[in-house]
Amino acid sequence: MTTSEPPFSIRHYESLDSTNEEARRLAKTGEQQKIWILTDEQTAGRGRRGRAWVSPKGNLMTTLYLPGPFAPEIAGQLSFVAGLAIFDTVAKLIGDESLLGLKWPNDLLLSGAKLAGILLEASSSAERDIQSLAIGIGVNLRHHPLDTPYPASSLEKICEAPTPIQALQILAPCFDAHLATWRAHGFLPIRNLWAQRAYGMGGDITARMETHQVSGIFEGITEDGNLLLRLTSGALETIAAGDIYFPHLIGMKNDK
């Protein structure tokens, strides 16, 4: 049995520098309510590792401000909760989850092309625990970048795309359902469901870290969310952070 989640609110802006930055500002006020931040336009959107995130109007650009506290060693699990919520949201919109796959650690693919991404950031605190999280989510509803080294896609290529607010109204309860499971039962059921929906499990991947890269077989996800990579030597490597690439997708051109 799962517990019900506390109510949340949606704050909708015409323009923001970044929805994650707005969550950071909320954290400084000590806000204790769960708040979805939605904007029509971002002027300084960013992705993982400080990369710029292209934010054209018509796409979903949102951040969930989630008050804690959270132990640092488990906060990253909320990225997997968000991934499941995005998967469910898009599956409801297109009516065919077989086209979807979750890419470790924080993307959703549509027929192998990136459709959505997640950026999880923690508030700074003098305490041991993290006081709040900003769970940034971007979904390509109507537009997608054309100059990426990997294929990208948008929802409008296969169905009538919803407005950002319509998409968020589906996403928020999907997130709450998985969050309630996580709170009641821990990470294991989240990890197991995520692994069932993972893209490329059992296939060749390349993992790129800050200083090096390795290739092998994507063998699974550990109990704390790390990636398991079977090297050609037969050794099993555990990867806590990095970008993964699928050889069969690299170099594919994006459709306009």
C-alpha positions in Angstrom: 0.0 0.0 0.0 1.4 3.4 -1.0 0.8 6.6 0.9 -0.8 9.6 -0.8 1.4 12.5 -1.8 0.9 16.0 -0.4 -0.8 18.5 -2.8 1.3 20.5 -5.2 0.8 23.7 -7.1 1.8 24.8 -10.6 3.5 28.2 -11.2 3.3 29.1 -14.8 5.6 31.8 -16.2 5.9 33.4 -19.7 9.7 33.5 -19.4 12.4 32.5 -17.0 16.2 32.2 -17.1 15.8 28.6 -16.1 13.1 26.6 -14.2 15.9 25.0 -12.1 17.2 28.5 -11.2 13.7 29.4 -10.1 13.6 26.3 -7.9 17.0 27.4 -6.4 15.4 30.7 -5.5 12.5 28.9 -3.9 15.0 26.9 -1.8 16.5 30.0 -0.5 13.1 31.1 0.9 12.7 27.8 2.7 9.6 26.9 0.8 8.0 23.7 2.1 5.4 23.0 -0.5 5.9 20.8 -3.6 5.7 23.1 -6.6 5.9 22.5 -10.3 7.5 25.4 -12.1 6.5 25.8 -15.8 7.7 28.3 -18.3 6.9 29.1 -21.9 10.5 30.2 -22.6 13.9 29.8 -21.0 16.6 32.3 -21.7 19.4 30.3 -20.0 18.3 26.7 -20.0 20.9 24.1 -19.2 21.4 20.4 -19.3 23.8 18.0 -17.5 27.4 19.1 -16.9 26.5 22.7 -17.7 25.6 22.1 -21.3 23.1 24.5 -22.9 19.6 23.2 -23.3 17.7 24.6 -26.3 14.3 25.8 -25.1 12.0 26.8 -28.0 8.4 27.7 -27.2 6.0 24.8 -27.5 8.2 22.3 -25.7 7.7 21.3 -22.0 10.2 23.1 -19.8 9.4 22.4 -16.1 11.1 21.7 -12.8 9.6 20.1 -9.7 10.7 21.8 -6.6 10.6 19.0 -4.0 11.3 19.9 -0.3 13.2 17.3 1.7 15.1 16.5 3.6 16.8 13.8 1.6 19.9 11.8 2.5 22.6 12.6 -0.2 23.2 8.9 -0.9 19.6 8.4 -2.1 18.7 11.7 -3.6 19.9 10.6 -7.1 17.2 7.9 -7.1 14.6 10.6 -7.8 16.0 10.9 -11.3 14.8 7.3 -11.9 11.4 8.2 -10.4 11.3 11.1 -12.9 12.3 8.9 -15.8 9.4 6.5 -15.1 7.0 9.4 -14.8 8.0 10.8 -18.2 7.8 7.3 -19.7 4.2 6.9 -18.5 3.3 10.4 -19.6 4.5 9.9 -23.2 3.0 6.4 -23.3 -0.4 7.8 -22.4 0.0 10.5 -25.2 1.1 8.1 -28.0 -0.7 5.0 -26.9 2.3 2.7 -27.6 5.0 2.2 -25.0 6.9 -0.2 -27.2 8.4 2.8 -29.0 9.9 4.2 -25.8 13.0 3.4 -23.9 14.8 4.9 -20.9 18.5 5.8 -21.5 20.7 5.7 -18.4 20.9 7.8 -16.4 18.3 10.4 -17.3 16.9 10.5 -20.9 13.8 9.1 -22.6 14.2 7.8 -26.2 11.5 7.6 -28.8 12.4 5.0 -31.4 16.0 5.4 -30.4 16.0 9.2 -30.6 16.2 11.5 -27.6 12.8 12.9 -26.6 13.3 14.1 -23.1 15.9 14.7 -20.5 16.2 15.2 -16.7 18.5 17.5 -14.7 18.5 16.9 -11.0 20.1 19.5 -8.7 20.3 19.7 -5.0 20.1 22.7 -2.8 23.2 23.6 -0.8 23.0 23.2 2.9 25.2 23.3 5.9 23.4 20.2 7.2 24.2 16.7 6.2 20.9 16.2 4.5 19.8 17.9 1.2 17.0 20.3 2.1 15.4 20.3 -1.4 15.7 19.1 -4.9 15.1 20.7 -8.3 14.1 18.0 -10.7 14.2 19.7 -14.1 12.4 18.0 -17.0 12.5 18.9 -20.7 10.3 17.2 -23.3 10.5 17.8 -27.0 6.8 18.3 -27.7 6.9 20.3 -31.0 10.6 20.9 -31.7 13.9 19.0 -31.4 17.5 20.0 -32.1 19.0 19.0 -35.5 22.7 19.4 -34.8 23.3 16.7 -32.1 25.8 13.8 -32.4 22.9 11.4 -31.6 19.4 11.4 -33.0 16.7 13.5 -31.4 13.0 13.6 -31.9 9.8 15.4 -31.0 6.4 14.1 -30.1 4.7 16.0 -32.9 6.5 13.7 -35.4 4.1 10.9 -34.5 1.0 12.4 -32.9 -0.7 15.7 -32.2 1.5 17.2 -29.4 -0.2 18.6 -26.3 0.5 22.0 -25.0 3.1 22.2 -22.2 0.4 22.7 -19.5 -1.6 19.7 -20.8 1.6 17.6 -20.7 2.4 18.7 -17.2 -1.1 17.9 -16.0 -0.4 14.3 -17.0 3.2 14.2 -15.8 2.5 15.5 -12.3 0.2 12.7 -11.1 2.4 10.1 -12.9 5.4 11.4 -10.9 3.3 11.4 -7.7 2.4 7.7 -8.2 6.1 6.6 -8.5 7.2 9.0 -5.8 4.7 7.4 -3.4 6.0 3.9 -4.3 9.6 5.1 -3.6 8.7 6.6 -0.3 6.8 3.5 0.8 9.0 0.7 -0.6 12.4 2.2 -1.4 14.4 2.1 -4.6 14.1 -1.6 -5.5 10.7 -1.5 -7.2 11.7 1.7 -9.0 14.9 0.2 -10.2 13.2 -3.0 -11.4 10.6 -1.2 -13.4 13.2 1.2 -14.8 15.3 -1.7 -15.9 12.3 -3.3 -17.6 11.9 -0.1 -19.7 15.6 0.5 -20.3 16.8 1.0 -23.9 19.7 -1.2 -25.1 19.9 -3.6 -22.1 22.1 -6.5 -23.2 23.6 -4.6 -26.1 26.8 -2.8 -26.9 27.3 0.6 -25.4 30.2 3.1 -24.9 30.4 4.9 -21.6 32.2 8.3 -21.5 33.5 9.6 -18.3 35.4 12.8 -17.5 38.8 11.3 -18.2 38.2 8.2 -20.3 35.7 6.0 -22.0 35.0 2.2 -22.0 32.9 0.0 -24.2 31.1 -3.2 -23.5 27.7 -4.9 -22.9 25.1 -3.0 -20.9 24.4 -5.7 -18.3 22.1 -4.0 -15.8 21.6 -1.5 -13.0 22.9 -1.9 -9.4 20.8 -1.6 -6.3 21.8 2.0 -6.0 21.3 3.0 -9.7 24.8 2.6 -11.1 25.3 1.1 -14.5 26.9 -2.4 -14.9 29.1 -2.7 -18.0 30.6 -6.1 -19.0 34.0 -5.3 -20.6 35.5 -7.4 -23.4 38.0 -8.8 -20.9 35.0 -10.3 -19.0 35.4 -7.9 -16.1 32.3 -6.2 -14.7 32.7 -2.4 -14.3 30.3 -0.3 -12.2 29.8 3.2 -13.5 28.4 5.9 -11.2 28.4 8.8 -13.6 28.9 9.3 -17.3 27.3 9.5 -20.7 26.4 6.4 -22.6 26.2 6.0 -26.4 24.9 3.3 -28.6 27.1 2.5 -31.5 24.2 1.8 -33.9 22.8 5.3 -33.2 25.9 7.4 -33.5 26.1 9.4 -36.7 22.4 8.9 -37.6 20.9 12.1 -39.0 18.0 13.9 -37.4 14.9 14.3 -39.4 13.6 17.8 -39.7 
